[in-house]
Amino acid sequence: MLYADVIMPLSLQDTYTYSVPRDIQHSVSRGSRVIVQFGKKKFYTAIVLRLYEEDEKEGIKEIAGSLEDYPIVSEKQLDLWQWIASYYMCALGDVYRAALPSALKLESETYVVRNPDFEAGEAHLTPNEQKVLDTLSSTKALKISEIEKASQVRGVIQAVKSLSEKEAVFLSETVHENYSPKKQAAIRLVNECCNLDALLDGAHKYPKQYALLSTFRQLYQTEKVVLKKQLLEKAHVTAAVLQTLVKKEVLQVYDYEVNRIDYGATNIDAAFALNAYQQAAYDEIKASFAAKDVTLLHGVTSSGKTEIYIQLIKETIAQGGQVLYLLPEIALTTQITNRLKAVFGNKLAVYHSRFNDNERVEAWNRLLLDAECQIILGARSAVFMPFTDLRLVIVDEEHESSYKQQEPAPRYHARNVAMVLASMFGAKTLLGTATPAIESYYNALSGRYGLVQLTKRHADIALPEIQVVNVKELRRTKQMKSILSPLLIANMDAALEKKEQIILFQNRRGFSSMLECKTCSWTPQCSNCDVSLTYHKGQRVLACHYCGAVYSVPHECPECKTPTLDTQGYGTERIEEEVNVHFPLSSTLRMDLDTTRGKRAYERIISDFESHKADILIGTQMVSKGLDFEGVSVVGIINADNLLNYPDFRAHERAFQLITQVSGRAGRKNKQGLVLLQTGHPAHPVITCAVRNDYERFYHLQLDERQLFRYPPFYRLIEIVIRGKYEQVVDKAARHFAQSLRASFGKRVLGPAKPPVARVQTLYIRKIILKVEHQASIAKVREVIRQSEQTTFENPDFKSLLLHYDVDPL
């Protein structure tokens, strides 16, 4: 008997075994999508992990059906999934859910229909059951969500379950295909063997039919497919003329499947030639690849790293290989897509979460089935694409924390996963950045990675001049009349007079950090989380940036009943208001999470700023990540101090990276830019290193500190997070877990401790940090942690608690 171990799209540690019916055995292989019944009624799309022959077993369910006659997930992808589940200590089902586009993960949905023979009689229906029953029809089945909306019954599932037990309703499970290909009407000959010249001769009496057939012949000879719209436009005739030829059974209309995104033909000549510095770096990278699998390209901002990437991609695809090009933010893909599609056309596919389900499936299928597609450009989820011949991986802005998935599991780091993926294919990995992660630079200097330096900006433009503005002194001398310092306002004014553009950076969205009562110091808090609410003036709401809850703004303090509520701190929204007061004739754009929620919002903001429809761009860290704007001459960093004052060992590293990266947006073409950095601590080591662009000094300061306190790159961190509704229970479980770990790891265990925000979405949180030497066996470490978990959660009091692991947390 043939059996299959399958991965379910659920947060489950184990695989599940099903028998493979004889009639579908030819279409089931490792990596295939199959429909399986799980539980009494539910059906899911599972992925086959393993096939094997064995004697017949009792009680094993059959696979209900297969969806394709080829594997949708490759062998190496499955190997990668298993590595991620093992290394990041999560369920294989979690990896499956993260890896596949939603439209490929089919799940049955419950439909409910009324039993026409049911009579209430002695059934004693509750008011909610009666409402649900009145909503239902005996002819049309409704989904649970539709019943809930129509009946206005809360907890409708319980009512439906009860009605089913009383045989008042019937339930059914239906699996729907979520992916729908895009189709366009196309035209073909009814008889492919017919003589077009003879048809044209016969149509001379009908000028419009002749024009249509003549145009069809021209397109038929040059195009793979003749689209209806294209044919009618070129022939200058109406659809009625075409319909006449269809009725005569000369032509036929059919649906042709087309790509939703078309980048056109390849034009390798559109790539720019490398300058002398870039060519030298390119040659060094090639030499490094001969000896190392991973190379770090440390190039200053605006040094032309993207052009080097393009040359490497050209060489790789010319040899028939595939390329993965990772970017940390979706915002970046807008500019890079335009540059790559001009060169590579439809050899390029873009993949990220802002694409809808159908677009993501098309990108997946193009890489899997279409030999023309050789380059995948995307954010972190692109590491899960079905590569078959991967030769080159490029991780741009490799230092970015956006590469780390935080919620939900798997909590993977795309840079590290990409390197493992590359090693599985024997491919080379290039990490590019102006501000390397401490761990990456350490690996490069210790010889684990190759290292290539690019120290000159494109066209020899000087790095921007960074001027520090001491806002503490300006406030003391009462010169600081606004959030914007006098020096920043003066330089913005001068830049605007020259028709130059400005970027203002503040790494906090909203209007202000919080409201505070001037009389009693009361501040509004989220009822679900231990955090103050951020004031958004535009929507006039208070919002929690942890759980998303929104509250109305009180007119008076609820504690002391006085109307003395005032704003404290400031975000991008407040800065936009200040800019509009100082520069009323200038147009502004704001780029933060609030303004980029729409699918095309990133593209619109970037495009408008590129085309000088706005003079000033105000944004959070989104504006720091590799964007290239020619007209920007001034960058203002409004409050550098809030980058430094965060309780995390990486705070200074992130601050240096953000300051350097956002500074690099200034003066990228034709002239040196100016950066005005507002801070109350101008002598801070991070500030002084950033002003001098002295990464080496900053790196050694950080390395000494990390070695002293046993942090990466010298130790590996594993964060254990326990969450629950009751604080005392969470505390008790966390202490028990930590005590069990200390029996094996001793002083390597820190905590349990409260995180800075110790309650999120009504759940209390405790964290335990485990510091492990790099030479320690990670497999043995995982085994000990799992044993401690088992020991802890044997206690029935802890059954309701949630536990997750974050390996290499950021």
N, C-alpha and C positions, 0 to 999 in steps of 0.2 A: 504494500500500500504506500502511495506517495503522500508525504506529509510536508506541511510548510509551517515554519516558525515565522510569525508576522509581528510587525511593529504597529501598535495602535496609536492614533493621534490623541493620546490621553497621557496624563502625568503618571505613568506606570513604569516601575523599574523593570518588569519582566516582559519577555515576548510571550505570545500565545500560539498554541498549536492547533492547526486545522488540517483536515484531510483535503486532498485535491481531487475533485471528481475527474473521471477519465476523459469526459468530453471537453474539458478546458485545459488539460495538462500541456497541450502544445503551446498555449498562450501564457503559461505561468512560468516565470523564471525569477532568479534573484533580482530584486529591484522592481518587480511588477507591482502595479496597483490592483488590488482585489477587493471585492465587497465581502465583508464578513458580518455575521450576526454576533453581537456582544451583549450578554445578558438575555433577558427573555424576548425583547422586542427590538432593541436598537440595532441599527446597521451602520457600519463605518467603512471608510476606505482605509485599508491596511496596506503596508508595504512588506513584501516578502523579503525576509532577511536570510532564510536558509531553507533549502529543499533537501529531503532525504527519504530513502526507502526504509520501511520498518514493518514488522508484523502488525496486523490490524489491532487497533486498540478500541476499547469500549468507551462510549460517552464523548467521543471527539466530534465536534460539529464539522460540517463541510463548508468549504468556501462557496459563497452564494453566486459568485461570478467574477470574471476578469474584465478589466476596462480597456486594455490595449493588448496587442499581441507582441509588444516589445517592452523592455524595462524602461520605466519613466525615471528611475534613479540608477546611476551607474555603480559598478562594483566599488570604485574608489570613493564615491560619495558615502556609501554605506560604511566603509572602513573609517571615513572621517567622522561620521555620526557617532560611531562606537567610541572613537578616541575622545570626542567632545564630551560624551556622556560620562566617560570614565574620568577624564582629567578635571572637568568642571563639576563633578559630583552631582549629576542631575539624572533624571530619567531619560531613557532613549526616546520615549514618546514626546518629551519636551523638545528634543532636538528635531524630531520629525515635524512637529507643529511649527517650529521656527523656520525650517528649511523649505518646505513646499509652499507655493502660492496657495492662498485660501481656496481658489476655484478648483484646485486639484484634490482638496481634502473633502470629499463628499461625506455627508452625514444624513441619516434618515431624519425626517421630521414627522412628528405625530399629527395626524389629522383626525378630527372628530366629526361624526355624523349621528343624527338623532335616530333612534329606533322607532319606526313608524307604528310598531305594534305595542309600544310601551304605554301602560295606563298607570297613572300615579297611584290610585287605590290606597293600599296600606303602606306604600313605600315611604311615606312621611319625609318629603323633601324639605330641606332647609331653604330659607329665603335665597341664599346664594346659589344653591343647586337649581332652584326654580328659575332664577334669572338666567343662568347659563343655558338651561333647557329651552327657555323661551327664545334665546338667541339662535339656537341651532335649527337646521333644516334637515329633513329626511332625504333630500336630493343632493344637496351641496355640502361637501366636507370642508371644514374650516380648520386653520392652524390654531394652535394654542394662543399665539399672539393676537390673532384676529378675534378670537372669542373674548380675550381679556379687554380688548379695545371696545368691542361692541357691547359687552355686558356691564362694563365698569365694575367688575368684581375683582377685589384684591385677593391674591392667593387662589387664582382660578384653577391651578393644577390640582389642588386638593378636592375642589368641587367636581372636576372632571373625573378624577379617580373614583370618587364616591359614586357618581352617576354610572360609571362603567361597571362597578361592582353590583349595582342595582339593575343592570342591563337596560338602563334608560338610553345609553349611547353606545356606539361601536367605535373602537379605536383602530387606526391602521398606521403603519409606518411606510413612508414613501421616500425613496432616494432620488434626488434631482441632480442632473448635471448642471453645475454652476457656470461652466465656461461656454460662451457662445462666440464662435468665430465671426469676424466681420465679413460680410459678403457684398458684392456689387454685381449688378446685372451685366452680363457679357453676351456677346453675339458669336454664333458659329454657324457654319453651313449645316443644313439638315443632312445632306449627303456629302461627306468629305471628299468623295471621289468625283463629284460633278465638275464640269468645265466652266470656270468663271468667265472666260472669254465668250463662251456660247450664251451664258446668262446675260452678259452685258449686251450682246447683239440683240437678244430678245427684248431688252428693256429700252431700246432707242425711242420707242413711241411715248415713253413715260419719263420725262426729263428728271423728275425728282427721284424716282426709283433708280434711274441710271446713275444719278449723282451719288446716291447712297451705296449702290453696289460697287461703283468705281472707287469710292473712298474706302469701302470695306476691303477691296482687293489690295489697295496700297498698304493699309494697316496690317492685313493678314500676312503680307509678305515680309513685314519688318518687325511686327510685334508678336510676343508670345501669346498674348491674349488681347482680343478686341473688346474694350469696354463699351457699353451702350452709350453712356454719356459722352465719351470721347468721339465715338462714331457720329452721333447726331450733330455735335458741335462742328466737327470738321466738314461734314457733308452739307451743313446749313439746311437741314430738313427737320420736320416735326416727327414726333413719335408715331403719328398716324401713318406716315409713309412706311416706317419700319413694320408697323402692324400689318400692313397690306402684304408685305413680302413674307411675314410670318404665316399669314393665312394661306398664302400660295405655297407654303412649305418649302420655301427657298432658304430662309434664315430661321434660326432658332434662338430664343432667349433662355439663358441659364444663369444660375448663381455661381459666381466665382469667388473663392476665398482669398481675401487680400490682407496684407499686413496693416495693422492700425497705424504704425509709424514707418515712414519711408524716408531714409536718409540719402537716397540717390546713389549715383555711381561712384566708384573709387577714383580718387584723383591724387595719386601719390605726389605729383609735381607741386601740389598746393602746399606741401610742407616747407617750412623755412630752412635755409641752410644754417648750419651751426657756425657761431663765431669761434675765434681761436680758443677762448677759455672753455666754451662749451665742448668743442671738439676734443680738447685735452681731457676734460672730465669724462667724455664718452669713451675715449680710448682707455682711460684708467679703469672705468667700470668693466669694459670688456676683458681687460687683463685680470681684474679682480675676480670676475665670474669664472675664469679658467681655474682659479685656485679655491674660491669660496662659493658656497651656495647662496649666501646672503651678503649683500653689500649695502652700506649706509652712504647715501649721497647727502653730505652736509653742505648745502648751498644757501648763501644769504638770500634774503627776500628779493624778488625781481631779478634773479640771476639767470632765468631762462631754463629752469629745470624741466618744464613741460615740453620744451623743444627736444631736449635730450630723450625724454620718455617717448616722444613720437618717433624719433630715429630708431630707438630700440624696438618699438612695436613694428615699424616697417620691416626691419630685418627679420623679426620673428615670424610674421605672417607670410613673408616671402618664402620662408622655409616650410610653410604649411602648418605652423604651430598656432596655438591659441594663447590669448593674453587676458589676464585679469587685472583691471586698473581700478583700485579702490580709492575712494575719497571719503572724508569723514562726515561731510554734510551734504544734504540734498541741494542746498543753495549753490554749492560749488559745481555740481554737475551741469548746471545751466550754461555757464561759460565754457567749461571743458568740452561739453557735448558739441557745441558750435564749432570749436576748433578741430575736434576729432572727426566729425562727420564731413567737414570740408575736405579732409584728406582721405578718410577710409570709407565714406558712404555707408552702404548696407553691410559692410563687413563688421560694423559696429552695432551692438545692442545695449540699451541702457536699462538698468534694473534697480529699482528702489521702492520704498514703501509708499511714495506719493502716486505711483502708477496705480490704476485700478486693477481689479483681479484679472480681467481679460488681457490687459496689456502685459501683465507680469507672466501670465501663462504663455503668451505669444513669444516673449523674450526667452522663456525656458525652452519652448519647443524649437525655436530657431536655433539655439545653441545645440540642442540634442539631435535635431533632424536635418538642419540646413547647413550644408558644407560651406556656404558663402559666409556665414557668421563666424568670425574668429576673435572678436574683441568684446569683452563684457566690461562696461563702465558702470560702477554703482557704489552705493554705500555698503555698510557692513554685511547686510544680508546677501550680497552678491557672492560671498564665499561659498554659498550652498548651491551654486549653479552647476548643471550637469556637464562638466568639462570632460572631453575624451582625449585631448592631446595638449594639455596645458604645458607651455614652455617658459612663460614669463609672467611673474606677478609684480605689479608696481603698487606700492602702498604710499600714496602721497600724503603729506602732512602726518607722518607716522606717529608723531607725539600726541596726537589729539585724543582726548578722553572720550570723544564721541564714538570711537571704535569699540568701546566697551559696552556691551548690553547689560542694562541694570535690571529691568523688570520686563517680562517675567523670565523664568529659566528658559533656555540655558544662558547663564551669565558669562558669555564667552567674550574674548577680546579678538576682534576680527584680524588685527595685525598678526597675532600669534597663530590663529587658526589658518590664516593665509600661508604662513611659512610652513606649517605642517602639511597643508594641502600641496604646496609646491614640492616638498620633499617626497611626497607619495608619487608624484609624476616625474621626479628628477628634474624639476624646473628650477629656474633661478629667480630670486626675489630681490627687488631693489626697494629700499626704504628711503624716501626723500623728505627732507624738511630743512628749515632754517634754524630750528630749535629742537634738536633731538631729545627724545626721552632719556632720562639719566641711565636707565637700563640699557637702551640701545647703544648709547655712546660708550658705556662701560664695555659692552660686548665687542664693539668695534676696536677699542683701544687694547683689549685683552687678546685680540686675534681671532675671536670666534666669528666675527663678521669682517668683511673687507670695509675699508674706509676711503671715500673719495671726497675731497674738499673743493668747493666752488666759491671763491672769495670775492669775485667781481660781479657787479650788477651788469645787466644787459646794457650795451652801448656805453659802458664805463660811467654811468650815472652814479654819483656819490650816494652813499647811504644817507637816509634822512638825518637832519640835525635834530637832536632831542633836547629841548629846553625844559628844565624842571621849574615849575611854578610852586613856590612855598605858600600854600593857601593858609596855613596856620599863622604865618607872619602877616599875611594880608588881612586876615580877620583881626589880628591883634592891633594892627594899625588902622583898622576900619576902612580899608580900601576895597574889601570884598563885598560888593553890593548885590551880587547875584551868584548863582551856581557857577556861572562862567566868569573866570578871572578877567581883569581888565586887559592883560596881555593877550589872552585868547580872543577876546572880543575885537581888539585892535587888529590882530592878524587875520581873523575871519573877515573883517571889513575890507582889509587890503586885498585879500584873495578874491572876494566877490567883485570888487571894482575891476579886477583883471579878468573877470569871467572864469575864474578857476573854481574848483569844487572843494568841498570840505566834508570830512567824516568825523563825527563825534561818537566816542565809545563810552558806554556806561553799562557795566555787566549786571544790570538789574532792570527788569521790566516793570510796568505799572507807573503810577504817578508818584507815589511815595511808599516807603517801606511799611509804614503803619500810620494809624491815627493815634493821638494821645490827648487825654484831657489835661489841660493846663492847670486845672484846679486840684485834681486828686491823682493824676498820673495813670488813670485807667486806660488800658489799650484793649481793643477788641481782639478776641482769640477765636480760633476755629473750634467748633464744638466736637469735631471728629479728630483733630490733631493738636498736639502741644506746640502751636506756632501762632504768632500774630498774623493778622490778615493784612494783605497788601491792598492799598487804595488805588482803584482804577477810575480816574476822573471822567474819562470819555464815556464809559458805560454807567458811571456813578454807582459803582458797586464795590464791596469789599470781597476779595477773592483769596482763597487758600491755594497756594501754588503746590501743595502736596496732594490734596485729595480732590481739588477742583471745585469744592463747594463755593457757592456765591451767596453773599448776604447783602441786605440793603444797608445804606449808610444811615446811622442814627442822627436825629436832629439835635439831640442833647446827650450828655453823658448819662448812661443808665445808673451809674453809681451815685453821683452827687447831684444829678438833675440840673446841671448847669450847661449852657450852650457854648462850652469853651473847648470843643474838640479841634485839634490842629494837626497838620501833617508833620511827620518826622521822616527825614531821609528823602531820597528822590530816586526815581527810575527814568526810563527812556521817555515816558509820556510827559513827565514834568519838564525834562530838558527840551522836548519839542515845544512846549508852551513858552519856555524862556526864550528860545531861539526866535519864535514868532514875534515876541515882544521886542527883542533887540533888532531883528532884521525882518520887518513886516513885508518888505518887497521881494524877499527871497522865498523860493519854494523849497519845501522840506519833504523828506520821506523818512519813515520809521521802519526799521527791520528788527522785529523781535517775535516771540512766539505768538503774541496777540495779532500781529498783522500778517503772519505767514501761514495761517491755518488752511486757507484755500489751496486747491490743487496747483494752480498756476500762480499763486501769490509771489513765490520766490522769483520766478521768471519775470513777472511784471515789474517788481521793484528794481531788480538788477537791470533790466532792459531800460526802464525809465531813467535810471541814474546814468547808465552808459551813454544814452542819447541826450544827456544834458537837459532832460525835462525837469530835473530838480537840481538845486545848487548844494543842498546840505543833506547828508545821509546820517541819521541818528540810529544807533543800533547796539545790541548786546554782542556777545562773542561771535555771533553769525557774521559780523562784518570783518572779523579778523582772519578768516580762514581762506587765504589764498586767492581772494577776489582781485581782479586786475582792472583798475579804472585809470585811464590815461590822464584825466583832467584833475585828479586830486593833488592839491599842493599842500594842504594843511590838515593835520589830524589832531584832534583834541581828546586826550584821555582824561575824563572828567574827575574820576575819583579812584586813583591807583590804590589807595589804602584799603578799600574793601576787598581787594584781591589778596592782600597780605594777611588780613586778620581772620583766618579761618582755622578751626581746630583740626588740622590734618597735616600729616608729615609731607604731603605733596603740595601744600599751599604755595610755598615760595617758587617751586618749579613751575606750577601753573601760572603764577603771576608773571614770572620772567617770560614765559612763552607767549602769554597774551599781550604783554606790553611790546615785545619784539615783533610779534606778528601784526598787530594792529598798526604799529609804527611803519611797518613795511608797505602799507597801502599808500603812503605819501611819496610823491615825486617819482613815480615809476617810469615816466617817459620824459625825456628832454631836459629836466631840471631837478636839482636836489629839492626834496620836500622838507617840511618843517613839522615837528611833533611837539605839542605843548602838553606836558605831563603834570597834572595837578595833584599834589600830595602834601600831607602835613609832616612827612618824614623824608626829606630829601637826601639824608645821609644813610638811609637804609641800604644794606649791601645789595639787595635785589635791584633797587632803583639805580644805584651807581653802576652795577654791571650792565643793566639794560641801556643806560645812557651811553656807555662806552662800546656797546655791542660786544661785550667781553664774555662770550659763552664759556671759554676755557676756565676763567677764574670762577665764574658762577658754578660750573660743574664740579670743580675741586672743593669748593666750600660745601656743596651739598653732599658730595661723596664722603667727606670726613665725618659729617654729621650722621649720615646714614650708617656708616660702619660702626660708629660709637653706639648708636641706639638700636642696632640690629634690624635694619630695614632693607628693602630691595635697593640695589641689586645683590646684596650679600645674603639676604634671607628671602625665602618665599613666604607670603602671607596667605592664610586661609581664614576667612571671616565666617563665623557661625552665628546665624541670626535666628532668634526665637521670638515668635509673636503670639499674642493671645489676648482675650477679652478682659481677663482679670489679672491685675498687676501682681498680686501676691503669688499667684500660680506661675506666672512667667518668671518672676524672680526666683522662686524655689527650683523650677526646672533648670534655669540657667546656672544656678549655683551647683546643682547636682551634676550637670554636664561638665562644667569647668573642673569640678573636683575629680571626676572620673578621668578627664584628660590629663590632669596634673600627675596622676599616678604613673603615666607613661612619659609625659613631655616636660614635667617639672616647670621651671621658670619660663619656658617658651610660651606658656599660656598666659594671656592677659585678659582680665575681666572675670566675670561678666560686668559690663558697664552700660549705662544709659547712653545712647547716641545723642547728638545735639538736639534732634527732634525725637523725643522718646515715645510718642504716640502718633500713629498715622492711621487714618480711616478707622478710628475707634479701637485699634489694636495697640497694646503696649509692646514695646520692643526692648530686647536686651541683646547685646553683642558680645561675643567671645572672639578674641584674636589669637590665632596660633602662628608663631614664627618658627619656620623650619629651615634648617641649613639646606643649601642647594644640593649638596652631595647626598642628602638623605634620600632613601627610596620612597618616592611619592606613593607607590602602590602599598607599602607597609604603613605609611602615614594614614592613607585612606582607610585601610583595614582597621587600624586602632580607633579612628574617629567613628566609623560605623559601629564598632563594638560598644563604644561609649554611648552612642545614640541609642542602641538597642537596650543597654542597661538602664539608661535614663527613662526611656519611653515605655518601659515595662510597667511603670507606675500608672495606674488607671486615671489618676488625677490629671495627667498630662496629655490624655488622648486628644483633647480638643485643640491643642497647641499646633501652630504651624512652624515648620523648621525649613530653612534653606541654607545652602553653603555658597559662599562667594570666593572662588579661588582667584588669587591675584587681584584683589579689589582695587578700585581707583576712587 
